[in-house]
Amino acid sequence: MNFSELNNKLNAYSLALTTMSFDAQTIAPKMGDAYRNSVMSFLSGEYFSLFTSHEAYVALTDALLNEDPIIAKSAEQMLESLNKIKDIPYDEYVAFENLKLASHNVWADSRKNKDYSTFVENLNELITSHRNVVSYRPNGASIYDASLDDYEKGLTINIVDNFFTTINDKIVPFIDTVIEHQAPRPAFMNAFVSISKQREISELVMTHLGYSVDFGLLGEAEHPFSSTFSINDTRITTTYHENDFTQSIFSIIHEIGHSMYNHQVNPEFEGYAIADSMSMSLHESQSRFLENMIGRSVAFWTPLYPKLQAIIPDVLGSVSLDEFIRGINFVERGAIRIEADELTYPLHILVRYNIEKMMFVEAHDAHGLDQKFADEMTRILKLTPASVSEGILQDIHWSDASFGYFPTYALGTAYAAQFMAAMEKNLDVDQTLRDGNLSLIFDWLRQNIHQFGGSIETQDLILKVCGEAFDPNYYVNYLITKYSTLVGIPFE
């Protein structure tokens, strides 16, 4: 078996699993969950058997010397992935995959019913199983450092701790100042907007951003996510709340950021590992960039807002653009992460990061973590969740053992601020947005970030794009400048 044969077979398994997973979270009937999960676990086992075979190792090793740099780099990355799982017993691997599939459904029901007791044993098994499968890795890294590395190569507890020290020192004190000086929360933010009207708004936003049905699809799910099938098949989902219509707007903009990243990868990478091996911190930099730095700006909404008003005139007809901008940037210590403003958002990530360290550094099991989570929200966000559905159960990530993912949201947002500073050196971003010309924004992103896919490591790409290493002070300065201007307080 040569590299091409191996790659084609792995891609076939991967596409089948991606399709089934997307369907399971969007349109598939719940009564089919058990059978579907068993088939998906079997396919995952077939993928594992093929990928960890001696023939695969030989094919990948040979491909390291291929004259085509796309093949050579992809083989290198695939070998890195292979080394992480090659020593896991087959039965243990398949059981873990089945546990993750089953736990998603249990989590969804537990969240809906606000009942942690029905999910706690699943979470306990997920923590234990994740710890076990990571322990087979040969590099000797700690369980949590290895988990962080899965989502950004080289990421460690020390790096994340230092980042949050900067946020604690410079942003946390600023939050209270902004809350003290801003106007009351606008009433339109909680106005009733029917699901049918919100779907119209979704079409408006997607069209404005150039997210086309030619390569994209919008579905509905319990928790918004994006899913990449190929460069020209990048699907997203959202969820609608009748008394919080802006939540779906920004979840869609966020997921389009992910989707456009995958869609604008160099087409020559199609079918190879480097097409979709960028770090999740980089991926979140693109979604958070589009959601917040673009999507919450007055320039973005200048050409779009009259069209939004026309869809829901009873809600926004008498609301000025400036009032709308203040509303969508309103700062409050809310319970729900995906609804959080830019200032308090990293504190939500810090809560989850601290809980993950309890799981894998302090070896705390799932029992009692619901209270630990609530305590951390009280300590860091200065609020106590009304239920576990606003606390430990609000996010989907731990139901599929995505331990180590959460820090990428905060780091990615900080990367985005530095990318924005670089973009502004080449492009009049404000005027481009006021003109409604989003294609220029995406062209810059394609040329400088997207086209490279996973062929360049995260920190190397930041250096290439920005001309300097990652500096979290770009993020700090962006937040302080933006919110000082919004609420009318002086800043240095």
C-alpha positions as CSV (number, residue, x, y, z in Angstrom):
1,M,0.0,0.0,0.0
2,N,1.4,3.4,-1.0
3,F,0.6,6.8,0.4
4,S,-2.0,7.6,-2.2
5,E,-4.0,4.4,-1.5
6,L,-3.7,4.9,2.3
7,N,-4.8,8.6,2.1
8,N,-7.8,7.8,-0.1
9,K,-9.0,5.1,2.2
10,L,-8.6,7.2,5.3
11,N,-10.4,10.1,3.6
12,A,-13.3,7.8,2.7
13,Y,-13.7,6.7,6.3
14,S,-13.4,10.3,7.5
15,L,-16.0,11.7,5.1
16,A,-18.5,9.0,6.1
17,L,-18.0,9.7,9.8
18,T,-18.2,13.5,9.3
19,T,-21.4,13.1,7.4
20,M,-23.0,10.8,9.9
21,S,-21.9,13.1,12.8
22,F,-23.3,16.2,11.2
23,D,-26.6,14.4,10.5
24,A,-26.8,13.1,14.1
25,Q,-26.5,16.6,15.5
26,T,-28.9,18.2,13.1
27,I,-31.6,16.2,11.3
28,A,-31.3,12.5,12.3
29,P,-34.2,11.0,14.3
30,K,-33.3,10.4,17.9
31,M,-34.7,6.9,17.9
32,G,-31.9,5.9,15.5
33,D,-29.1,7.1,17.8
34,A,-28.1,3.7,19.3
35,Y,-27.8,1.9,15.9
36,R,-26.1,4.9,14.3
37,N,-23.6,5.2,17.1
38,S,-22.7,1.5,16.9
39,V,-22.0,1.8,13.2
40,M,-20.0,5.0,13.7
41,S,-18.0,3.3,16.4
42,F,-17.3,0.4,14.0
43,L,-16.2,2.8,11.3
44,S,-13.9,4.6,13.7
45,G,-12.4,1.2,14.6
46,E,-11.8,0.4,10.9
47,Y,-10.1,3.8,10.5
48,F,-8.0,3.1,13.6
49,S,-7.0,-0.3,12.4
50,L,-5.9,1.0,9.0
51,F,-4.2,4.1,10.3
52,T,-2.2,2.2,13.0
53,S,-1.2,-0.7,10.7
54,H,2.4,-1.5,9.8
55,E,1.6,-0.9,6.1
56,A,0.4,2.7,7.0
57,Y,3.5,3.4,9.0
58,V,5.7,2.3,6.1
59,A,3.7,4.3,3.5
60,L,3.8,7.5,5.6
61,T,7.6,7.1,6.3
62,D,8.3,6.6,2.6
63,A,6.1,9.7,1.8
64,L,8.3,11.9,4.0
65,L,10.8,11.9,1.2
66,N,8.3,12.6,-1.5
67,E,9.3,15.5,-3.9
68,D,5.8,17.0,-3.6
69,P,6.0,19.2,-0.5
70,I,2.2,18.8,0.0
71,I,2.5,15.0,0.3
72,A,5.7,15.2,2.5
73,K,4.2,17.8,4.9
74,S,0.9,15.8,5.1
75,A,2.8,12.6,5.8
76,E,4.8,14.3,8.6
77,Q,1.6,15.5,10.2
78,M,-0.1,12.2,9.8
79,L,2.8,10.4,11.5
80,E,2.6,12.8,14.4
81,S,-1.1,11.9,14.8
82,L,-0.3,8.2,14.4
83,N,2.3,8.3,17.2
84,K,-0.4,9.7,19.5
85,I,-2.7,6.7,19.1
86,K,-0.6,3.8,17.9
87,D,-0.2,2.2,21.3
88,I,-3.9,2.4,22.3
89,P,-5.5,-1.1,22.3
90,Y,-8.1,-1.5,19.6
91,D,-10.9,-2.3,22.0
92,E,-10.2,0.6,24.2
93,Y,-10.1,3.0,21.3
94,V,-13.4,1.8,19.9
95,A,-15.0,1.9,23.4
96,F,-13.9,5.5,23.8
97,E,-15.4,6.5,20.5
98,N,-18.7,4.8,21.4
99,L,-18.6,6.5,24.8
100,K,-18.2,10.0,23.1
101,L,-21.1,9.4,20.7
102,A,-23.4,8.1,23.5
103,S,-22.4,10.9,25.8
104,H,-23.5,13.6,23.4
105,N,-27.1,12.5,23.6
106,V,-27.0,12.1,27.3
107,W,-25.5,15.6,27.7
108,A,-28.2,17.1,25.4
109,D,-31.0,15.6,27.5
110,S,-29.3,16.5,30.8
111,R,-28.9,20.1,29.7
112,K,-32.5,20.3,28.6
113,N,-33.7,18.8,31.9
114,K,-31.2,20.8,34.0
115,D,-30.1,17.6,35.7
116,Y,-26.3,17.0,36.2
117,S,-27.0,13.7,37.9
118,T,-27.9,12.0,34.6
119,F,-24.7,13.1,32.9
120,V,-22.1,12.8,35.8
121,E,-21.3,9.2,35.2
122,N,-20.7,9.8,31.5
123,L,-18.5,12.7,32.2
124,N,-16.6,10.6,34.8
125,E,-16.0,7.9,32.2
126,L,-15.0,10.5,29.6
127,I,-12.4,12.0,32.0
128,T,-11.0,8.6,32.9
129,S,-11.0,7.3,29.4
130,H,-9.3,10.5,28.1
131,R,-6.7,10.2,30.8
132,N,-6.1,6.6,29.8
133,V,-5.8,7.0,26.1
134,V,-3.4,10.0,26.4
135,S,-1.2,8.0,28.8
136,Y,-0.3,5.7,26.0
137,R,1.6,8.5,24.2
138,P,5.4,8.0,24.1
139,N,6.5,11.6,24.7
140,G,6.0,11.7,28.4
141,A,4.1,15.0,28.6
142,S,1.6,15.5,31.3
143,I,-2.0,14.6,30.5
144,Y,-3.2,18.2,30.3
145,D,-0.2,19.5,28.4
146,A,-0.7,16.7,25.9
147,S,-4.4,17.7,25.7
148,L,-3.6,21.3,25.0
149,D,-1.0,20.2,22.4
150,D,-3.8,18.4,20.5
151,Y,-5.4,21.8,19.7
152,E,-2.3,23.9,19.3
153,K,1.1,22.2,18.8
154,G,3.4,23.2,21.6
155,L,0.7,24.8,23.8
156,T,1.3,24.2,27.5
157,I,-0.2,25.0,30.9
158,N,2.6,27.5,31.5
159,I,1.8,29.4,28.3
160,V,-1.9,29.6,29.0
161,D,-1.3,30.6,32.6
162,N,0.9,33.5,31.5
163,F,-1.7,34.6,29.0
164,F,-4.4,34.7,31.6
165,T,-2.2,36.6,34.0
166,T,-2.1,39.4,31.4
167,I,-5.9,39.3,31.1
168,N,-6.3,39.3,34.9
169,D,-3.9,42.2,35.3
170,K,-5.2,44.4,32.5
171,I,-8.7,43.5,31.5
172,V,-10.5,42.4,34.7
173,P,-10.2,45.8,36.5
174,F,-11.4,47.5,33.3
175,I,-14.6,45.5,33.2
176,D,-16.1,47.2,36.2
177,T,-15.2,50.6,34.9
178,V,-17.0,49.9,31.6
179,I,-20.1,48.5,33.4
180,E,-20.2,51.5,35.7
181,H,-20.1,54.0,32.8
182,Q,-22.3,52.3,30.1
183,A,-26.0,53.1,29.5
184,P,-28.6,50.5,30.6
185,R,-29.1,47.4,28.5
186,P,-31.4,48.3,25.5
187,A,-34.8,46.7,25.6
188,F,-34.6,45.4,22.0
189,M,-32.0,42.9,23.0
190,N,-34.7,40.7,24.6
191,A,-37.5,41.5,22.3
192,F,-39.6,38.6,20.8
193,V,-38.5,37.7,17.2
194,S,-40.1,34.7,15.7
195,I,-37.9,31.8,14.4
196,S,-39.1,32.4,10.9
197,K,-38.0,36.0,11.1
198,Q,-34.6,34.9,12.5
199,R,-34.2,32.6,9.6
200,E,-34.7,35.6,7.3
201,I,-32.1,37.5,9.2
202,S,-29.7,34.5,8.9
203,E,-30.1,34.6,5.1
204,L,-29.4,38.4,5.1
205,V,-26.2,38.0,7.1
206,M,-24.9,35.0,5.1
207,T,-25.5,36.8,1.8
208,H,-23.7,39.9,3.1
209,L,-20.7,37.8,4.1
210,G,-20.7,35.9,0.8
211,Y,-21.4,32.6,2.4
212,S,-22.9,30.7,-0.5
213,V,-25.0,27.6,-0.9
214,D,-22.5,26.6,-3.6
215,F,-20.1,25.5,-0.8
216,G,-22.0,26.0,2.4
217,L,-25.1,24.9,4.3
218,L,-26.9,26.3,7.4
219,G,-28.4,23.7,9.7
220,E,-29.9,23.9,13.2
221,A,-28.4,22.1,16.3
222,E,-28.5,22.1,20.0
223,H,-25.1,23.9,20.1
224,P,-23.8,25.9,17.1
225,F,-20.8,24.3,15.3
226,S,-19.2,24.1,11.9
227,S,-18.2,21.0,10.1
228,T,-15.7,20.6,7.2
229,F,-16.4,17.9,4.6
230,S,-14.0,19.3,2.0
231,I,-12.7,22.6,0.8
232,N,-15.9,23.2,-1.1
233,D,-18.3,21.7,1.4
234,T,-18.1,23.6,4.7
235,R,-21.3,23.5,6.7
236,I,-22.4,25.5,9.8
237,T,-25.2,25.4,12.3
238,T,-27.0,27.8,14.6
239,T,-29.7,27.7,17.3
240,Y,-32.5,30.2,17.7
241,H,-34.0,31.8,20.8
242,E,-37.1,33.8,20.4
243,N,-36.2,36.3,23.0
244,D,-32.5,36.7,22.1
245,F,-32.4,37.1,18.3
246,T,-28.9,38.6,18.2
247,Q,-27.4,35.4,19.6
248,S,-28.1,33.5,16.4
249,I,-26.7,36.4,14.3
250,F,-23.4,36.2,16.0
251,S,-23.2,32.4,16.2
252,I,-23.7,32.4,12.4
253,I,-21.0,35.0,11.8
254,H,-18.7,33.1,14.2
255,E,-19.3,29.8,12.3
256,I,-18.9,31.4,8.9
257,G,-15.4,32.5,10.1
258,H,-14.5,28.8,10.6
259,S,-16.2,27.8,7.3
260,M,-14.5,30.5,5.2
261,Y,-11.1,29.5,6.6
262,N,-11.5,26.0,5.3
263,H,-13.1,27.1,2.1
264,Q,-10.2,29.5,1.2
265,V,-7.4,26.9,1.7
266,N,-5.2,26.4,-1.4
267,P,-7.3,24.1,-3.6
268,E,-4.1,22.0,-4.3
269,F,-4.3,20.9,-0.7
270,E,-7.7,19.1,-1.2
271,G,-7.7,15.6,0.2
272,Y,-4.4,16.1,2.1
273,A,-3.9,16.5,5.8
274,I,-2.6,20.0,5.5
275,A,-5.9,21.2,4.1
276,D,-7.5,21.0,7.6
277,S,-4.6,20.7,10.1
278,M,-4.4,24.3,11.3
279,S,-4.4,24.7,15.0
280,M,-7.8,25.3,16.7
281,S,-6.3,28.6,18.1
282,L,-5.8,29.7,14.5
283,H,-9.3,28.5,13.6
284,E,-10.8,30.4,16.5
285,S,-8.9,33.5,15.6
286,Q,-10.8,33.5,12.3
287,S,-14.2,32.9,13.8
288,R,-13.7,35.4,16.7
289,F,-12.2,37.9,14.3
290,L,-15.3,37.8,12.1
291,E,-17.8,37.6,14.9
292,N,-16.4,40.4,17.0
293,M,-13.9,42.7,15.4
294,I,-15.8,42.8,12.1
295,G,-19.4,41.7,13.1
296,R,-19.8,44.0,16.1
297,S,-18.4,47.1,14.5
298,V,-20.5,50.1,13.4
299,A,-18.8,50.0,10.0
300,F,-20.0,46.4,9.3
301,W,-23.6,47.3,10.2
302,T,-23.7,50.7,8.3
303,P,-24.8,49.2,5.0
304,L,-26.6,46.2,6.6
305,Y,-28.7,47.7,9.4
306,P,-31.5,49.2,7.3
307,K,-32.1,45.8,5.8
308,L,-32.2,44.3,9.3
309,Q,-34.7,46.9,10.4
310,A,-36.9,46.1,7.4
311,I,-37.2,42.5,8.5
312,I,-38.2,43.3,12.1
313,P,-39.5,46.9,12.0
314,D,-41.6,46.3,15.1
315,V,-38.4,45.6,17.1
316,L,-35.8,47.9,15.5
317,G,-37.8,50.5,13.6
318,S,-37.2,53.2,16.2
319,V,-33.7,51.9,17.3
320,S,-30.9,54.0,15.8
321,L,-27.7,52.4,14.5
322,D,-25.7,53.8,17.4
323,E,-28.2,52.3,19.9
324,F,-28.0,48.9,18.1
325,I,-24.2,49.0,18.2
326,R,-24.3,49.8,22.0
327,G,-26.7,46.9,22.5
328,I,-24.7,44.2,20.7
329,N,-21.6,45.3,22.6
330,F,-23.3,45.7,26.0
331,V,-21.0,44.4,28.8
332,E,-22.5,42.3,31.6
333,R,-21.5,39.4,33.7
334,G,-23.8,36.9,32.1
335,A,-23.9,33.2,32.6
336,I,-23.7,31.9,29.0
337,R,-20.4,31.8,27.3
338,I,-21.5,31.9,23.7
339,E,-23.7,35.0,24.5
340,A,-20.9,36.8,26.3
341,D,-19.5,40.2,25.3
342,E,-15.9,40.6,24.3
343,L,-14.7,41.9,27.7
344,T,-16.1,39.1,29.9
345,Y,-15.6,36.3,27.3
346,P,-12.1,35.4,28.4
347,L,-13.3,35.0,32.0
348,H,-15.7,32.3,30.8
349,I,-12.7,30.5,29.2
350,L,-10.7,30.9,32.4
351,V,-13.5,29.1,34.4
352,R,-13.4,26.2,32.0
353,Y,-9.6,26.1,32.0
354,N,-9.5,26.0,35.7
355,I,-12.0,23.1,35.8
356,E,-10.0,21.2,33.2
357,K,-6.9,21.6,35.4
358,M,-8.9,20.2,38.3
359,M,-9.7,17.2,36.1
360,F,-6.2,16.4,34.8
361,V,-3.7,18.1,37.1
362,E,-5.5,17.6,40.4
363,A,-7.1,14.3,39.3
364,H,-10.6,15.4,40.4
365,D,-13.4,13.2,39.0
366,A,-16.7,14.4,37.7
367,H,-18.6,14.1,41.0
368,G,-19.0,17.5,42.5
369,L,-17.6,19.3,39.5
370,D,-21.0,21.0,39.0
371,Q,-20.5,22.8,42.2
372,K,-16.9,23.5,41.5
373,F,-17.9,25.0,38.2
374,A,-20.5,27.2,39.9
375,D,-18.0,28.3,42.5
376,E,-15.5,29.3,39.8
377,M,-18.2,31.3,38.0
378,T,-19.0,33.0,41.3
379,R,-15.4,33.8,42.0
380,I,-14.3,34.8,38.4
381,L,-17.5,36.1,36.8
382,K,-19.0,37.3,40.1
383,L,-22.3,35.5,39.4
384,T,-23.8,32.2,40.3
385,P,-25.5,30.1,37.6
386,A,-29.2,29.6,38.1
387,S,-28.9,25.9,37.1
388,V,-26.4,23.4,35.8
389,S,-27.7,24.2,32.3
390,E,-26.2,27.7,32.8
391,G,-23.2,26.2,34.5
392,I,-21.3,23.0,33.8
393,L,-23.8,21.6,31.2
394,Q,-24.0,24.7,28.9
395,D,-21.2,23.7,26.5
396,I,-21.0,20.6,24.3
397,H,-17.2,20.2,24.4
398,W,-16.8,17.8,27.3
399,S,-19.5,15.5,26.0
400,D,-17.1,14.4,23.3
401,A,-13.9,14.6,25.4
402,S,-12.6,17.8,23.8
403,F,-10.5,18.5,26.8
404,G,-7.9,21.2,26.2
405,Y,-10.0,23.0,23.5
406,F,-11.4,25.9,25.6
407,P,-8.1,27.9,25.9
408,T,-8.0,28.2,22.1
409,Y,-11.0,30.5,22.1
410,A,-9.2,33.0,24.3
411,L,-5.8,32.7,22.6
412,G,-7.5,32.7,19.2
413,T,-9.3,36.0,20.0
414,A,-5.9,37.5,21.0
415,Y,-4.3,36.3,17.8
416,A,-7.2,37.9,15.9
417,A,-6.5,41.3,17.4
418,Q,-2.9,41.1,16.2
419,F,-4.1,40.0,12.8
420,M,-6.5,43.0,12.6
421,A,-3.6,45.3,13.4
422,A,-1.7,43.8,10.5
423,M,-4.7,44.0,8.1
424,E,-5.1,47.7,8.9
425,K,-1.6,48.4,7.6
426,N,-2.7,47.2,4.2
427,L,-6.4,47.9,4.0
428,D,-8.8,50.7,5.1
429,V,-10.9,48.2,7.0
430,D,-13.4,50.7,8.3
431,Q,-14.2,52.1,4.8
432,T,-14.2,48.7,3.2
433,L,-16.9,47.6,5.7
434,R,-18.9,50.8,5.2
435,D,-18.9,50.1,1.5
436,G,-20.2,46.6,2.2
437,N,-17.2,45.1,0.3
438,L,-16.6,42.0,2.4
439,S,-14.8,40.4,-0.5
440,L,-11.7,42.6,0.1
441,I,-11.6,41.4,3.8
442,F,-11.8,37.8,2.7
443,D,-9.2,38.3,0.0
444,W,-6.8,39.6,2.5
445,L,-7.5,36.7,4.8
446,R,-7.1,34.2,2.0
447,Q,-3.8,35.7,0.8
448,N,-2.2,36.1,4.3
449,I,-3.8,33.3,6.4
450,H,-6.4,31.0,4.8
451,Q,-4.5,29.7,1.8
452,F,-1.8,28.1,3.9
453,G,-4.2,25.7,5.7
454,G,-2.1,23.7,8.2
455,S,1.1,24.0,6.3
456,I,2.6,26.6,8.6
457,E,2.7,26.2,12.4
458,T,0.7,28.7,14.4
459,Q,3.5,30.9,15.9
460,D,5.3,30.9,12.6
461,L,2.2,32.1,10.8
462,I,1.7,34.9,13.3
463,L,5.3,36.0,12.7
464,K,4.8,35.8,8.9
465,V,1.6,37.8,8.9
466,C,2.4,40.3,11.6
467,G,6.2,40.7,11.3
468,E,6.5,39.9,15.0
469,A,5.8,37.2,17.5
470,F,2.5,36.9,19.4
471,D,1.9,39.8,21.8
472,P,-1.2,39.6,23.9
473,N,-1.0,43.4,24.4
474,Y,-2.6,43.9,20.9
475,Y,-5.7,42.2,22.4
476,V,-5.6,44.2,25.6
477,N,-5.2,47.5,23.7
478,Y,-8.0,46.6,21.2
479,L,-10.4,45.9,24.1
480,I,-9.5,49.0,26.1
481,T,-9.6,51.3,23.0
482,K,-12.9,49.9,21.7
483,Y,-14.8,50.0,25.0
484,S,-13.4,53.3,26.2
485,T,-14.7,54.8,23.0
486,L,-18.1,53.0,23.2
487,V,-18.9,54.2,26.7
488,G,-17.1,57.5,26.5
489,I,-14.3,57.2,29.1
490,P,-10.7,58.4,28.6
491,F,-8.0,56.0,27.7
492,E,-4.2,56.2,27.2
